[in-house]
Amino acid sequence: MDIEQIRWETPGIGGPVHLLACGSALMPQPVVDAIVEHIQLEAQIGGYEAHAARDDGLERVYDSVARHIGAKRHEIALLENATVAWCHAFYALPLTRGARILTCEAEYAANYMAMLQRAAREGLVIEVIPSDASGALDLGALEAAMGPDVGLIAITWVPTNGGLVNPAEGVGRIAKAHGVPYLLDACQAAGQIKIDVAALGCDFLSATGRKFLRGPRGTGFLYVAEKWLETLEPAMIDFFGAPWVARDRYELRPDARRFETWENAYALRAGLGAAFDYADAIGMDAIAARVEALADQCRAELGALGGVVLRDLGTQNAASSASRWRGMPPRRWSGR
Ligand SMILES: Cc1ncc(COP(=O)(O)O)c(C=O)c1O
């Protein structure tokens, strides 16, 4: 990893120190260039024409995403953020009245809202699996909770507000052993932890572009394991995801793009592809090692300050860090 080169390629370096990669990271120049070039082409020849002219490159974004997570390109849908991606999988999954959804204490709040909605509408039961003494999801408790009425396991790998890393692979093994669908929120993991969907054993995985991947805002993706593409019907469709083949009939696309709709921000997609390629050119092993070392250093120095209590949960920590500062009330980030 050539840190000097990476810093040189990051226009935001040199300004105020930016530590909010868990919110939206500083994009590298190749990502910015990919977006701006596409926008300029749209301005010169028109949006549809720019799409046609750049179609090959835009199609390669699916290959970039698939390569990054060890999936096949037809298992990838490109969407506008991680929430939409997650919801597409969640709302498509058929669950029968009384079915239990197993989740974790660190589940992303928006996902939980969707669970509450389906639980109220469809008579589902949400069960939060307790954490172990370290604060990570307790795999023993998850195994003990399994039963024939479990319809879904949906957990967050790395939460929004701290360094916890939940045992996503262990959850995958349990889900597989019991034949239960597994939806993994990898939004905070993408770009800082290597993702291998086969090792994770997940059926669905959602993530965003703008966090540790350093892509643009307004981008995200959904991975849908191949076996689901035979049966899974999106909760919403249009004539892109489900071409209109006869007057009273549509056919779902055979790939995960059945979860997409016709209109998209292609400039941002180009930026997303550039972000994946940028990360993979550096190498996820190198990135993960660097992120871990910097986060450990940050925690050690914060812990040594006095008056700062580190609040990260779990035994393995990711890059985000939560701490309590003596004399300072807890503060909440607000984009408004
Ligand atoms: C763990 C986690 N899941 C999902 C999301 C939602 O991502 P998006 O804002 O791209 O919809 C976030 C955003 O902060 C997150 O931290």
The ligand as an SDF file (V2000), in Angstrom:
LIG
                    3D

 16 16  0  0  0  0  0  0  0  0999 V2000
  -25.1500   -0.6500    9.8500 C   0  0  0  0  0  0  0  0  0  0  0  0
  -25.8440    0.1910    8.8280 C   0  0  0  0  0  0  0  0  0  0  0  0
  -26.7670   -0.3680    8.0370 N   0  0  0  0  0  0  0  0  0  0  0  0
  -27.4130    0.3370    7.0980 C   0  0  0  0  0  0  0  0  0  0  0  0
  -27.1910    1.6800    6.9490 C   0  0  0  0  0  0  0  0  0  0  0  0
  -27.9830    2.4150    5.9220 C   0  0  0  0  0  0  0  0  0  0  0  0
  -27.2140    2.7650    4.8380 O   0  0  0  0  0  0  0  0  0  0  0  0
  -27.7660    3.8280    3.7910 P   0  0  0  0  0  0  0  0  0  0  0  0
  -27.7570    5.1410    4.5040 O   0  0  0  0  0  0  0  0  0  0  0  0
  -26.8250    3.7420    2.6420 O   0  0  0  0  0  0  0  0  0  0  0  0
  -29.1500    3.4390    3.4340 O   0  0  0  0  0  0  0  0  0  0  0  0
  -26.2470    2.3170    7.7540 C   0  0  0  0  0  0  0  0  0  0  0  0
  -25.9860    3.7630    7.5960 C   0  0  0  0  0  0  0  0  0  0  0  0
  -25.4070    4.4240    8.3850 O   0  0  0  0  0  0  0  0  0  0  0  0
  -25.5550    1.5550    8.7200 C   0  0  0  0  0  0  0  0  0  0  0  0
  -24.6530    2.1120    9.5190 O   0  0  0  0  0  0  0  0  0  0  0  0
  1  2  1  0
  2  3  1  0
  2 15  2  0
  3  4  2  0
  4  5  1  0
  5  6  1  0
  5 12  2  0
  6  7  1  0
  7  8  1  0
  8  9  2  0
  8 10  1  0
  8 11  1  0
 12 13  1  0
 12 15  1  0
 13 14  2  0
 15 16  1  0
M  END
$$$$
